[in-house]
Amino acid sequence: ASLKGYTASQLSFHMASVYLIHELSCMPYLSPGSIPKRVAELDKQAGQFVLPERRERSYPRSVKARPQKYAVQKANKNNASQA
């Protein structure tokens, strides 16, 4: 197979599924003798579905602060006696 060494996450699912659906929908109209040739063609075309490598992040990963459940009012100078 031409996809040895590739994992499923390195393949374009959408493009592969569209291609396979098209090929399978055409199978009933083919003569039985031409099916092995189409399957071999499918194996040759499999290299087109390999995604390019992911680029590095341009910024570091960070965990965002979780928003507070209730609003917290800050004590200001005018209302310091009420706090």
N, CA, C and O atoms as a CHARMM CRD file, in Angstrom:
* protein
*
  332
    1    1 ALA  N      0.84300  -1.19300   0.00000 PROA 1      0.00000
    2    1 ALA  CA     0.00000   0.00000   0.00000 PROA 1      0.00000
    3    1 ALA  C      0.87900   1.24400   0.00000 PROA 1      0.00000
    4    1 ALA  O      1.98300   1.23200   0.54500 PROA 1      0.00000
    5    2 SER  N      0.39300   2.30100  -0.60300 PROA 2      0.00000
    6    2 SER  CA     1.18400   3.52700  -0.69600 PROA 2      0.00000
    7    2 SER  C      1.05200   4.39200   0.54500 PROA 2      0.00000
    8    2 SER  O      1.67700   5.44900   0.61900 PROA 2      0.00000
    9    3 LEU  N      0.25600   3.97600   1.52400 PROA 3      0.00000
   10    3 LEU  CA     0.05600   4.78200   2.73200 PROA 3      0.00000
   11    3 LEU  C      0.78200   4.20600   3.94100 PROA 3      0.00000
   12    3 LEU  O      0.45600   4.55800   5.07500 PROA 3      0.00000
   13    4 LYS  N      1.75600   3.33200   3.72600 PROA 4      0.00000
   14    4 LYS  CA     2.50400   2.79100   4.86300 PROA 4      0.00000
   15    4 LYS  C      3.26100   3.91600   5.54400 PROA 4      0.00000
   16    4 LYS  O      3.86200   4.76400   4.88400 PROA 4      0.00000
   17    5 GLY  N      3.22700   3.91600   6.87200 PROA 5      0.00000
   18    5 GLY  CA     3.92800   4.94100   7.63300 PROA 5      0.00000
   19    5 GLY  C      3.07100   6.14800   7.96000 PROA 5      0.00000
   20    5 GLY  O      3.52500   7.03700   8.68100 PROA 5      0.00000
   21    6 TYR  N      1.85600   6.21100   7.46000 PROA 6      0.00000
   22    6 TYR  CA     0.95300   7.32500   7.75400 PROA 6      0.00000
   23    6 TYR  C     -0.13700   6.85700   8.71200 PROA 6      0.00000
   24    6 TYR  O     -0.63500   5.73600   8.60600 PROA 6      0.00000
   25    7 THR  N     -0.49600   7.72700   9.64100 PROA 7      0.00000
   26    7 THR  CA    -1.59700   7.41300  10.54400 PROA 7      0.00000
   27    7 THR  C     -2.88000   8.02500   9.98400 PROA 7      0.00000
   28    7 THR  O     -2.84400   8.82000   9.04500 PROA 7      0.00000
   29    8 ALA  N     -4.00600   7.64600  10.57000 PROA 8      0.00000
   30    8 ALA  CA    -5.29600   8.14800  10.08900 PROA 8      0.00000
   31    8 ALA  C     -5.41900   9.65400  10.27200 PROA 8      0.00000
   32    8 ALA  O     -6.11300  10.31300   9.49800 PROA 8      0.00000
   33    9 SER  N     -4.75800  10.20800  11.28100 PROA 9      0.00000
   34    9 SER  CA    -4.85700  11.65300  11.51400 PROA 9      0.00000
   35    9 SER  C     -4.04600  12.45500  10.50100 PROA 9      0.00000
   36    9 SER  O     -4.16400  13.68000  10.45300 PROA 9      0.00000
   37   10 GLN  N     -3.23400  11.79500   9.70100 PROA 10     0.00000
   38   10 GLN  CA    -2.44700  12.49000   8.68500 PROA 10     0.00000
   39   10 GLN  C     -3.13000  12.47400   7.32000 PROA 10     0.00000
   40   10 GLN  O     -2.55100  12.92600   6.33200 PROA 10     0.00000
   41   11 LEU  N     -4.35400  11.95600   7.26000 PROA 11     0.00000
   42   11 LEU  CA    -5.08400  11.87600   5.99900 PROA 11     0.00000
   43   11 LEU  C     -6.28800  12.80200   6.02500 PROA 11     0.00000
   44   11 LEU  O     -6.88600  13.03200   7.07600 PROA 11     0.00000
   45   12 SER  N     -6.63400  13.32400   4.87000 PROA 12     0.00000
   46   12 SER  CA    -7.81000  14.17600   4.74200 PROA 12     0.00000
   47   12 SER  C     -9.03900  13.28100   4.64900 PROA 12     0.00000
   48   12 SER  O     -9.26100  12.62000   3.63500 PROA 12     0.00000
   49   13 PHE  N     -9.83200  13.26600   5.71300 PROA 13     0.00000
   50   13 PHE  CA   -11.01500  12.40900   5.74300 PROA 13     0.00000
   51   13 PHE  C    -12.02600  12.84700   4.69500 PROA 13     0.00000
   52   13 PHE  O    -12.60700  12.01000   4.00500 PROA 13     0.00000
   53   14 HSD  N    -12.23700  14.13400   4.57200 PROA 14     0.00000
   54   14 HSD  CA   -13.25400  14.63700   3.64900 PROA 14     0.00000
   55   14 HSD  C    -12.93100  14.25100   2.20700 PROA 14     0.00000
   56   14 HSD  O    -13.78300  13.71500   1.49900 PROA 14     0.00000
   57   15 MET  N    -11.71100  14.52200   1.77700 PROA 15     0.00000
   58   15 MET  CA   -11.35600  14.22900   0.38700 PROA 15     0.00000
   59   15 MET  C    -11.37500  12.72700   0.11600 PROA 15     0.00000
   60   15 MET  O    -11.82500  12.29200  -0.94500 PROA 15     0.00000
   61   16 ALA  N    -10.89000  11.93500   1.07000 PROA 16     0.00000
   62   16 ALA  CA   -10.88700  10.48600   0.88100 PROA 16     0.00000
   63   16 ALA  C    -12.31100   9.94400   0.82200 PROA 16     0.00000
   64   16 ALA  O    -12.60600   9.06600   0.01000 PROA 16     0.00000
   65   17 SER  N    -13.19100  10.45500   1.66800 PROA 17     0.00000
   66   17 SER  CA   -14.56400   9.94900   1.67100 PROA 17     0.00000
   67   17 SER  C    -15.29800  10.33300   0.38600 PROA 17     0.00000
   68   17 SER  O    -16.05400   9.52600  -0.15400 PROA 17     0.00000
   69   18 VAL  N    -15.08800  11.54200  -0.10400 PROA 18     0.00000
   70   18 VAL  CA   -15.72300  11.95300  -1.36400 PROA 18     0.00000
   71   18 VAL  C    -15.24600  11.06000  -2.50700 PROA 18     0.00000
   72   18 VAL  O    -16.04300  10.62800  -3.34000 PROA 18     0.00000
   73   19 TYR  N    -13.94900  10.78900  -2.54200 PROA 19     0.00000
   74   19 TYR  CA   -13.39200   9.94200  -3.60200 PROA 19     0.00000
   75   19 TYR  C    -13.94600   8.52000  -3.50800 PROA 19     0.00000
   76   19 TYR  O    -14.33700   7.93400  -4.51800 PROA 19     0.00000
   77   20 LEU  N    -13.98000   7.96900  -2.29600 PROA 20     0.00000
   78   20 LEU  CA   -14.47300   6.59900  -2.12500 PROA 20     0.00000
   79   20 LEU  C    -15.95700   6.48200  -2.46100 PROA 20     0.00000
   80   20 LEU  O    -16.37600   5.50900  -3.08700 PROA 20     0.00000
   81   21 ILE  N    -16.74400   7.45400  -2.05500 PROA 21     0.00000
   82   21 ILE  CA   -18.17600   7.42100  -2.37600 PROA 21     0.00000
   83   21 ILE  C    -18.38400   7.45900  -3.88400 PROA 21     0.00000
   84   21 ILE  O    -19.23700   6.75100  -4.42000 PROA 21     0.00000
   85   22 HSD  N    -17.60200   8.28500  -4.55900 PROA 22     0.00000
   86   22 HSD  CA   -17.70700   8.35400  -6.02000 PROA 22     0.00000
   87   22 HSD  C    -17.32200   7.02300  -6.65200 PROA 22     0.00000
   88   22 HSD  O    -18.02300   6.52400  -7.53200 PROA 22     0.00000
   89   23 GLU  N    -16.21500   6.45000  -6.20800 PROA 23     0.00000
   90   23 GLU  CA   -15.77000   5.17900  -6.78000 PROA 23     0.00000
   91   23 GLU  C    -16.77300   4.05800  -6.50100 PROA 23     0.00000
   92   23 GLU  O    -17.06700   3.25400  -7.38500 PROA 23     0.00000
   93   24 LEU  N    -17.29400   4.00500  -5.28400 PROA 24     0.00000
   94   24 LEU  CA   -18.24200   2.94100  -4.94500 PROA 24     0.00000
   95   24 LEU  C    -19.57400   3.11300  -5.67200 PROA 24     0.00000
   96   24 LEU  O    -20.23800   2.12600  -5.99000 PROA 24     0.00000
   97   25 SER  N    -19.96400   4.35100  -5.93300 PROA 25     0.00000
   98   25 SER  CA   -21.22200   4.55700  -6.65900 PROA 25     0.00000
   99   25 SER  C    -21.09100   4.16500  -8.13000 PROA 25     0.00000
  100   25 SER  O    -22.09500   3.87300  -8.78000 PROA 25     0.00000
  101   26 CYS  N    -19.87900   4.15500  -8.65700 PROA 26     0.00000
  102   26 CYS  CA   -19.66200   3.75500 -10.05300 PROA 26     0.00000
  103   26 CYS  C    -19.47700   2.24900 -10.20700 PROA 26     0.00000
  104   26 CYS  O    -19.59100   1.73200 -11.31800 PROA 26     0.00000
  105   27 MET  N    -19.19600   1.53800  -9.12800 PROA 27     0.00000
  106   27 MET  CA   -18.90100   0.09900  -9.20800 PROA 27     0.00000
  107   27 MET  C    -20.01300  -0.73200  -9.85600 PROA 27     0.00000
  108   27 MET  O    -19.69600  -1.63500 -10.63000 PROA 27     0.00000
  109   28 PRO  N    -21.29600  -0.47800  -9.58400 PROA 28     0.00000
  110   28 PRO  CA   -22.32100  -1.33400 -10.21900 PROA 28     0.00000
  111   28 PRO  C    -22.32800  -1.25500 -11.74600 PROA 28     0.00000
  112   28 PRO  O    -22.81800  -2.17200 -12.40500 PROA 28     0.00000
  113   29 TYR  N    -21.80100  -0.19000 -12.30800 PROA 29     0.00000
  114   29 TYR  CA   -21.83100  -0.00900 -13.75600 PROA 29     0.00000
  115   29 TYR  C    -20.58200  -0.54000 -14.44200 PROA 29     0.00000
  116   29 TYR  O    -20.48700  -0.49200 -15.66800 PROA 29     0.00000
  117   30 LEU  N    -19.62100  -1.04700 -13.67400 PROA 30     0.00000
  118   30 LEU  CA   -18.38500  -1.56800 -14.24700 PROA 30     0.00000
  119   30 LEU  C    -18.51600  -3.05900 -14.50600 PROA 30     0.00000
  120   30 LEU  O    -19.28100  -3.76100 -13.84400 PROA 30     0.00000
  121   31 SER  N    -17.76200  -3.51900 -15.47300 PROA 31     0.00000
  122   31 SER  CA   -17.72700  -4.96500 -15.69000 PROA 31     0.00000
  123   31 SER  C    -16.87700  -5.58800 -14.58300 PROA 31     0.00000
  124   31 SER  O    -15.94300  -4.95300 -14.09300 PROA 31     0.00000
  125   32 PRO  N    -17.18500  -6.81100 -14.18800 PROA 32     0.00000
  126   32 PRO  CA   -16.44300  -7.43900 -13.09100 PROA 32     0.00000
  127   32 PRO  C    -14.94100  -7.54100 -13.34600 PROA 32     0.00000
  128   32 PRO  O    -14.15300  -7.55000 -12.40000 PROA 32     0.00000
  129   33 GLY  N    -14.54300  -7.61600 -14.59500 PROA 33     0.00000
  130   33 GLY  CA   -13.11800  -7.71900 -14.90900 PROA 33     0.00000
  131   33 GLY  C    -12.35200  -6.42900 -14.67600 PROA 33     0.00000
  132   33 GLY  O    -11.13600  -6.46200 -14.48800 PROA 33     0.00000
  133   34 SER  N    -13.04000  -5.29200 -14.68600 PROA 34     0.00000
  134   34 SER  CA   -12.33800  -4.01700 -14.52300 PROA 34     0.00000
  135   34 SER  C    -12.25800  -3.56800 -13.06600 PROA 34     0.00000
  136   34 SER  O    -11.58400  -2.58200 -12.76600 PROA 34     0.00000
  137   35 ILE  N    -12.93100  -4.26900 -12.15600 PROA 35     0.00000
  138   35 ILE  CA   -12.92700  -3.86100 -10.74400 PROA 35     0.00000
  139   35 ILE  C    -11.53000  -3.94900 -10.12800 PROA 35     0.00000
  140   35 ILE  O    -11.13800  -3.01800  -9.42300 PROA 35     0.00000
  141   36 PRO  N    -10.74900  -5.02600 -10.35700 PROA 36     0.00000
  142   36 PRO  CA    -9.39600  -5.03900  -9.77700 PROA 36     0.00000
  143   36 PRO  C     -8.51900  -3.87900 -10.25400 PROA 36     0.00000
  144   36 PRO  O     -7.69100  -3.36700  -9.50000 PROA 36     0.00000
  145   37 LYS  N     -8.70800  -3.47200 -11.50900 PROA 37     0.00000
  146   37 LYS  CA    -7.94600  -2.33600 -12.02800 PROA 37     0.00000
  147   37 LYS  C     -8.33300  -1.05500 -11.28700 PROA 37     0.00000
  148   37 LYS  O     -7.46900  -0.23700 -10.97500 PROA 37     0.00000
  149   38 ARG  N     -9.62600  -0.87700 -11.00500 PROA 38     0.00000
  150   38 ARG  CA   -10.09100   0.32100 -10.28200 PROA 38     0.00000
  151   38 ARG  C     -9.58700   0.32400  -8.84400 PROA 38     0.00000
  152   38 ARG  O     -9.25200   1.37900  -8.30500 PROA 38     0.00000
  153   39 VAL  N     -9.53200  -0.85500  -8.22000 PROA 39     0.00000
  154   39 VAL  CA    -9.02500  -0.94800  -6.84800 PROA 39     0.00000
  155   39 VAL  C     -7.53300  -0.61400  -6.82300 PROA 39     0.00000
  156   39 VAL  O     -7.07100   0.05600  -5.90000 PROA 39     0.00000
  157   40 ALA  N     -6.78200  -1.06500  -7.81100 PROA 40     0.00000
  158   40 ALA  CA    -5.35800  -0.72700  -7.89700 PROA 40     0.00000
  159   40 ALA  C     -5.18300   0.77000  -8.13200 PROA 40     0.00000
  160   40 ALA  O     -4.25900   1.38000  -7.59300 PROA 40     0.00000
  161   41 GLU  N     -6.06600   1.36200  -8.93300 PROA 41     0.00000
  162   41 GLU  CA    -6.03800   2.80800  -9.16500 PROA 41     0.00000
  163   41 GLU  C     -6.30900   3.57100  -7.87400 PROA 41     0.00000
  164   41 GLU  O     -5.69200   4.60200  -7.60600 PROA 41     0.00000
  165   42 LEU  N     -7.23300   3.05400  -7.08600 PROA 42     0.00000
  166   42 LEU  CA    -7.56600   3.66600  -5.80500 PROA 42     0.00000
  167   42 LEU  C     -6.34000   3.67800  -4.89300 PROA 42     0.00000
  168   42 LEU  O     -6.10300   4.65200  -4.17800 PROA 42     0.00000
  169   43 ASP  N     -5.56400   2.59700  -4.91900 PROA 43     0.00000
  170   43 ASP  CA    -4.34900   2.52000  -4.10500 PROA 43     0.00000
  171   43 ASP  C     -3.31500   3.54200  -4.57900 PROA 43     0.00000
  172   43 ASP  O     -2.60200   4.12700  -3.76300 PROA 43     0.00000
  173   44 LYS  N     -3.23200   3.75700  -5.88000 PROA 44     0.00000
  174   44 LYS  CA    -2.29200   4.75500  -6.41000 PROA 44     0.00000
  175   44 LYS  C     -2.71400   6.17100  -6.02400 PROA 44     0.00000
  176   44 LYS  O     -1.86400   7.01300  -5.73400 PROA 44     0.00000
  177   45 GLN  N     -4.01100   6.43600  -6.01800 PROA 45     0.00000
  178   45 GLN  CA    -4.52800   7.76800  -5.70800 PROA 45     0.00000
  179   45 GLN  C     -4.46300   8.09700  -4.22300 PROA 45     0.00000
  180   45 GLN  O     -4.63600   9.25600  -3.84600 PROA 45     0.00000
  181   46 ALA  N     -4.22100   7.11300  -3.37800 PROA 46     0.00000
  182   46 ALA  CA    -4.26600   7.31200  -1.92700 PROA 46     0.00000
  183   46 ALA  C     -3.25500   8.35000  -1.45100 PROA 46     0.00000
  184   46 ALA  O     -3.48900   8.99900  -0.43100 PROA 46     0.00000
  185   47 GLY  N     -2.16100   8.52500  -2.14400 PROA 47     0.00000
  186   47 GLY  CA    -1.16100   9.51200  -1.75400 PROA 47     0.00000
  187   47 GLY  C     -1.66300  10.94400  -1.82400 PROA 47     0.00000
  188   47 GLY  O     -1.08400  11.83300  -1.20000 PROA 47     0.00000
  189   48 GLN  N     -2.72900  11.17800  -2.57400 PROA 48     0.00000
  190   48 GLN  CA    -3.28100  12.53100  -2.68400 PROA 48     0.00000
  191   48 GLN  C     -3.98500  12.97700  -1.41800 PROA 48     0.00000
  192   48 GLN  O     -4.21900  14.17000  -1.22900 PROA 48     0.00000
  193   49 PHE  N     -4.32500  12.04500  -0.55300 PROA 49     0.00000
  194   49 PHE  CA    -5.10100  12.37500   0.63700 PROA 49     0.00000
  195   49 PHE  C     -4.23300  12.64600   1.85800 PROA 49     0.00000
  196   49 PHE  O     -4.75800  12.88000   2.94700 PROA 49     0.00000
  197   50 VAL  N     -2.91200  12.61900   1.69100 PROA 50     0.00000
  198   50 VAL  CA    -2.01000  12.88600   2.81400 PROA 50     0.00000
  199   50 VAL  C     -1.96800  14.38900   3.04700 PROA 50     0.00000
  200   50 VAL  O     -1.73400  15.16300   2.11900 PROA 50     0.00000
  201   51 LEU  N     -2.19600  14.79100   4.28200 PROA 51     0.00000
  202   51 LEU  CA    -2.18900  16.21100   4.63900 PROA 51     0.00000
  203   51 LEU  C     -0.76100  16.70500   4.82100 PROA 51     0.00000
  204   51 LEU  O      0.11300  15.92000   5.18800 PROA 51     0.00000
  205   52 PRO  N     -0.50000  17.98500   4.57400 PROA 52     0.00000
  206   52 PRO  CA     0.83700  18.52500   4.85200 PROA 52     0.00000
  207   52 PRO  C      1.08600  18.55000   6.35600 PROA 52     0.00000
  208   52 PRO  O      0.14800  18.55300   7.15400 PROA 52     0.00000
  209   53 GLU  N      2.36500  18.56900   6.73200 PROA 53     0.00000
  210   53 GLU  CA     2.69300  18.59100   8.15900 PROA 53     0.00000
  211   53 GLU  C      2.21500  19.88300   8.78000 PROA 53     0.00000
  212   53 GLU  O      2.18100  20.93200   8.13600 PROA 53     0.00000
  213   54 ARG  N      1.84300  19.78700  10.05900 PROA 54     0.00000
  214   54 ARG  CA     1.35900  20.97500  10.76700 PROA 54     0.00000
  215   54 ARG  C      2.53000  21.89900  11.05500 PROA 54     0.00000
  216   54 ARG  O      3.62300  21.45000  11.40100 PROA 54     0.00000
  217   55 ARG  N      2.29000  23.18100  10.91100 PROA 55     0.00000
  218   55 ARG  CA     3.33900  24.15300  11.19900 PROA 55     0.00000
  219   55 ARG  C      3.40500  24.39400  12.70700 PROA 55     0.00000
  220   55 ARG  O      2.46300  24.10100  13.44300 PROA 55     0.00000
  221   56 GLU  N      4.52400  24.92900  13.13800 PROA 56     0.00000
  222   56 GLU  CA     4.70000  25.23100  14.56000 PROA 56     0.00000
  223   56 GLU  C      3.81800  26.41100  14.94100 PROA 56     0.00000
  224   56 GLU  O      3.45700  27.23100  14.09700 PROA 56     0.00000
  225   57 ARG  N      3.47900  26.48400  16.21400 PROA 57     0.00000
  226   57 ARG  CA     2.67200  27.59900  16.70000 PROA 57     0.00000
  227   57 ARG  C      3.49200  28.88500  16.65300 PROA 57     0.00000
  228   57 ARG  O      4.69800  28.87900  16.89800 PROA 57     0.00000
  229   58 SER  N      2.82300  29.97200  16.33900 PROA 58     0.00000
  230   58 SER  CA     3.50700  31.26400  16.33200 PROA 58     0.00000
  231   58 SER  C      3.46200  31.89900  17.71100 PROA 58     0.00000
  232   58 SER  O      4.07400  32.94300  17.93700 PROA 58     0.00000
  233   59 TYR  N      2.75000  31.28300  18.62200 PROA 59     0.00000
  234   59 TYR  CA     2.63600  31.79400  19.99200 PROA 59     0.00000
  235   59 TYR  C      2.58500  30.58700  20.92800 PROA 59     0.00000
  236   59 TYR  O      2.13200  29.51900  20.51700 PROA 59     0.00000
  237   60 PRO  N      3.03200  30.73000  22.15900 PROA 60     0.00000
  238   60 PRO  CA     3.01000  29.58700  23.07600 PROA 60     0.00000
  239   60 PRO  C      1.59100  29.26600  23.53900 PROA 60     0.00000
  240   60 PRO  O      0.72200  30.13800  23.56500 PROA 60     0.00000
  241   61 ARG  N      1.37400  28.02800  23.89600 PROA 61     0.00000
  242   61 ARG  CA     0.06600  27.63500  24.42800 PROA 61     0.00000
  243   61 ARG  C     -0.08900  28.19700  25.82200 PROA 61     0.00000
  244   61 ARG  O      0.88500  28.27600  26.57100 PROA 61     0.00000
  245   62 SER  N     -1.28800  28.58400  26.17900 PROA 62     0.00000
  246   62 SER  CA    -1.54500  29.08800  27.52300 PROA 62     0.00000
  247   62 SER  C     -2.95700  28.69300  27.93200 PROA 62     0.00000
  248   62 SER  O     -3.83300  28.47300  27.09500 PROA 62     0.00000
  249   63 VAL  N     -3.14900  28.61000  29.23600 PROA 63     0.00000
  250   63 VAL  CA    -4.46000  28.28100  29.77400 PROA 63     0.00000
  251   63 VAL  C     -5.12100  29.57500  30.19000 PROA 63     0.00000
  252   63 VAL  O     -4.57200  30.33200  30.99000 PROA 63     0.00000
  253   64 LYS  N     -6.29400  29.83000  29.65000 PROA 64     0.00000
  254   64 LYS  CA    -6.99200  31.06700  29.98500 PROA 64     0.00000
  255   64 LYS  C     -7.64100  30.93800  31.35100 PROA 64     0.00000
  256   64 LYS  O     -8.05400  29.85200  31.75900 PROA 64     0.00000
  257   65 ALA  N     -7.72500  32.06200  32.05200 PROA 65     0.00000
  258   65 ALA  CA    -8.35700  32.07800  33.36700 PROA 65     0.00000
  259   65 ALA  C     -9.84800  31.80100  33.21500 PROA 65     0.00000
  260   65 ALA  O    -10.48900  32.28900  32.28400 PROA 65     0.00000
  261   66 ARG  N    -10.38400  31.02400  34.12600 PROA 66     0.00000
  262   66 ARG  CA   -11.80200  30.69300  34.08600 PROA 66     0.00000
  263   66 ARG  C    -12.60400  31.89200  34.57800 PROA 66     0.00000
  264   66 ARG  O    -12.25500  32.47600  35.60400 PROA 66     0.00000
  265   67 PRO  N    -13.66000  32.27100  33.88100 PROA 67     0.00000
  266   67 PRO  CA   -14.43600  33.43500  34.31900 PROA 67     0.00000
  267   67 PRO  C    -15.13500  33.15700  35.65100 PROA 67     0.00000
  268   67 PRO  O    -15.50900  32.02200  35.94900 PROA 67     0.00000
  269   68 GLN  N    -15.30100  34.20500  36.43400 PROA 68     0.00000
  270   68 GLN  CA   -15.96300  34.07500  37.73200 PROA 68     0.00000
  271   68 GLN  C    -17.44500  33.79200  37.52400 PROA 68     0.00000
  272   68 GLN  O    -18.05300  34.26900  36.56500 PROA 68     0.00000
  273   69 LYS  N    -18.01500  33.01300  38.43100 PROA 69     0.00000
  274   69 LYS  CA   -19.42300  32.66800  38.33000 PROA 69     0.00000
  275   69 LYS  C    -20.30600  33.87100  38.67100 PROA 69     0.00000
  276   69 LYS  O    -21.33700  34.09600  38.03600 PROA 69     0.00000
  277   70 TYR  N    -19.89000  34.63300  39.67400 PROA 70     0.00000
  278   70 TYR  CA   -20.64700  35.81100  40.09400 PROA 70     0.00000
  279   70 TYR  C    -19.73600  37.02600  40.01300 PROA 70     0.00000
  280   70 TYR  O    -18.53000  36.92700  40.23900 PROA 70     0.00000
  281   71 ALA  N    -20.31900  38.16500  39.69200 PROA 71     0.00000
  282   71 ALA  CA   -19.54000  39.39600  39.60000 PROA 71     0.00000
  283   71 ALA  C    -19.05500  39.79700  40.98700 PROA 71     0.00000
  284   71 ALA  O    -19.80400  39.72300  41.96200 PROA 71     0.00000
  285   72 VAL  N    -17.81700  40.21500  41.06800 PROA 72     0.00000
  286   72 VAL  CA   -17.23300  40.65000  42.33600 PROA 72     0.00000
  287   72 VAL  C    -16.96200  42.13800  42.21500 PROA 72     0.00000
  288   72 VAL  O    -16.23900  42.57500  41.32000 PROA 72     0.00000
  289   73 GLN  N    -17.54400  42.91400  43.11600 PROA 73     0.00000
  290   73 GLN  CA   -17.33500  44.35800  43.07400 PROA 73     0.00000
  291   73 GLN  C    -16.10100  44.71300  43.88800 PROA 73     0.00000
  292   73 GLN  O    -15.88900  44.20600  44.99000 PROA 73     0.00000
  293   74 LYS  N    -15.31300  45.57700  43.32700 PROA 74     0.00000
  294   74 LYS  CA   -14.14100  46.05500  44.05200 PROA 74     0.00000
  295   74 LYS  C    -14.57500  47.19400  44.96600 PROA 74     0.00000
  296   74 LYS  O    -15.41500  48.01200  44.59100 PROA 74     0.00000
  297   75 ALA  N    -14.00500  47.24500  46.15700 PROA 75     0.00000
  298   75 ALA  CA   -14.32100  48.33700  47.09500 PROA 75     0.00000
  299   75 ALA  C    -13.61300  49.59800  46.61500 PROA 75     0.00000
  300   75 ALA  O    -12.40000  49.59800  46.40100 PROA 75     0.00000
  301   76 ASN  N    -14.37700  50.66600  46.45100 PROA 76     0.00000
  302   76 ASN  CA   -13.74500  51.92500  46.05800 PROA 76     0.00000
  303   76 ASN  C    -13.67400  52.85200  47.26900 PROA 76     0.00000
  304   76 ASN  O    -14.19300  52.52300  48.33600 PROA 76     0.00000
  305   77 LYS  N    -13.05300  53.97200  47.11300 PROA 77     0.00000
  306   77 LYS  CA   -12.79500  54.88000  48.24200 PROA 77     0.00000
  307   77 LYS  C    -14.08500  55.43600  48.84100 PROA 77     0.00000
  308   77 LYS  O    -14.15800  55.62400  50.05500 PROA 77     0.00000
  309   78 ASN  N    -15.09100  55.70100  48.03300 PROA 78     0.00000
  310   78 ASN  CA   -16.32900  56.30500  48.52500 PROA 78     0.00000
  311   78 ASN  C    -17.16300  55.32400  49.34500 PROA 78     0.00000
  312   78 ASN  O    -17.81900  55.72900  50.30500 PROA 78     0.00000
  313   79 ASN  N    -17.14600  54.06400  48.98900 PROA 79     0.00000
  314   79 ASN  CA   -17.97700  53.07600  49.66600 PROA 79     0.00000
  315   79 ASN  C    -17.15600  52.15100  50.55800 PROA 79     0.00000
  316   79 ASN  O    -17.56100  51.01100  50.78300 PROA 79     0.00000
  317   80 ALA  N    -16.04400  52.59500  51.05900 PROA 80     0.00000
  318   80 ALA  CA   -15.18200  51.74900  51.87600 PROA 80     0.00000
  319   80 ALA  C    -15.86400  51.35100  53.17000 PROA 80     0.00000
  320   80 ALA  O    -15.57900  50.27900  53.70400 PROA 80     0.00000
  321   81 SER  N    -16.75700  52.18200  53.69200 PROA 81     0.00000
  322   81 SER  CA   -17.42500  51.86200  54.95500 PROA 81     0.00000
  323   81 SER  C    -18.43800  50.73600  54.78400 PROA 81     0.00000
  324   81 SER  O    -18.76200  50.05700  55.75800 PROA 81     0.00000
  325   82 GLN  N    -18.94000  50.52300  53.58400 PROA 82     0.00000
  326   82 GLN  CA   -19.94000  49.48100  53.35600 PROA 82     0.00000
  327   82 GLN  C    -19.31100  48.11800  53.10500 PROA 82     0.00000
  328   82 GLN  O    -19.99900  47.10300  53.20500 PROA 82     0.00000
  329   83 ALA  N    -18.05800  48.06900  52.78900 PROA 83     0.00000
  330   83 ALA  CA   -17.40000  46.81500  52.44300 PROA 83     0.00000
  331   83 ALA  C    -17.10300  45.94400  53.62600 PROA 83     0.00000
  332   83 ALA  O    -16.54900  44.85700  53.46800 PROA 83     0.00000
